[in-house]
Amino acid sequence: MQSLRSSTTTTLRNLSRPQATSRFRAISFKVGDMTTEQELRIENTNVKTAAGVSLSDQQKTVVGSVLDLFAGRPSLAKLQLWSDEGVFEDPITVAKGRKQYEPQWYGLQSAFSEIERLSHEVTSSGNPITMDMKTRYVVKGIGKEVTIASKINIFVDEATGKISKVEDKWDGKLPESGIANAFRRLNANSVPHMISVPKNAEEDAKRGN
């Protein structure tokens, strides 16, 4: 699995998209020293919750944006919902800070020819927000199919309302060994050298985001 995100740097535009509707909301964010405004287009607005679980509008936006990211639908606007010091962890990477986690999400477009969400369900509206998710991936170039069942934890900074950390636990687990974690840190450092992140909203749009 370690080569799935880093095996290619070609941008994939024709991803298989989960069924979704569109949400449009303008947000302001900074690119370098410039402040710009871009519509926050959340495609996954049909957030499914377990019985007895209720989400606020803000939480629905956060969860919907994370579902978009896992579907290979990143954008600069969606990633502005994250803290600059945010962290993304899964069994193959531990990406700390914007320079590391942004390429991880854009890398999905390069690694997979299809991404199909089979199911998702929010199981807790606390902090973290917890979610069960199952996704089918098709590795670009070789056509290999991989289905991953994940336990997702979404941590939100209570002071800023921004995402501070997302954990993607495959089969409910993250590596604990020192060797595995060393490889995860190596991946977090190497992917930004192979995957480019759009410099502005116009470049983002040209990629279909």
Buried (B, 14 or more C-beta within 10 A) or exposed (E): EEEBBBBBEEBBEEBBBBEBEEBEEEEEBEBEEEEBEBBBBBBBBEBBBEEEBEBEEEBBBBBBBBBBBBBBBBBBBBBBBBBEEBBBBBBBBBBBBBEBBBBBBBBBBBBBBBBBBEEBBBBBBEBBBBBBBBBBBBBBEEEEEEEBBBBBBBBBBEEEEBBBBBBBBBEEEBBEEEEEBEBBBEBBEBBBEBBBBBEEBEBBEEBEB
